[in-house]
C-alpha cells in the first residue's frame, strides 16, 4: 500500500475501497463494480488493477473474466478503516 496518498485523493479509488470494505466477503467483476460505483467500466477496470497493485484488492483471473475481492491482510484493512473514517469526518 505504498501509494496510498495518491489513492486517497481519487474519489473513484475511495468509492471502490468503500464498497469492498463494506462487503468484505464479496467477489465482483469490473461490470458489477462499475454498476455499484456508477462509473464507466473501462475507468473502473484501471482503478481495480491499481488497487490490486497496492495489495488492497485481490484479482481472481479466469479465461473469461476477472473477479476482484478485498484483501485479507489485517494491517491493510485497518488502514482502510482509518482512511474511510477520516474521509467521512472531513
Secondary structure, 3 states (H helix, E strand, C coil): CCCHHHHHCCHHHHHHHHHHHHCCCCEEEHHHHHHHHCCCHHHHHHHHHHHHHCCCEEEEECCCCEEEEECCCHHHHHHHHHHHHHHHHC
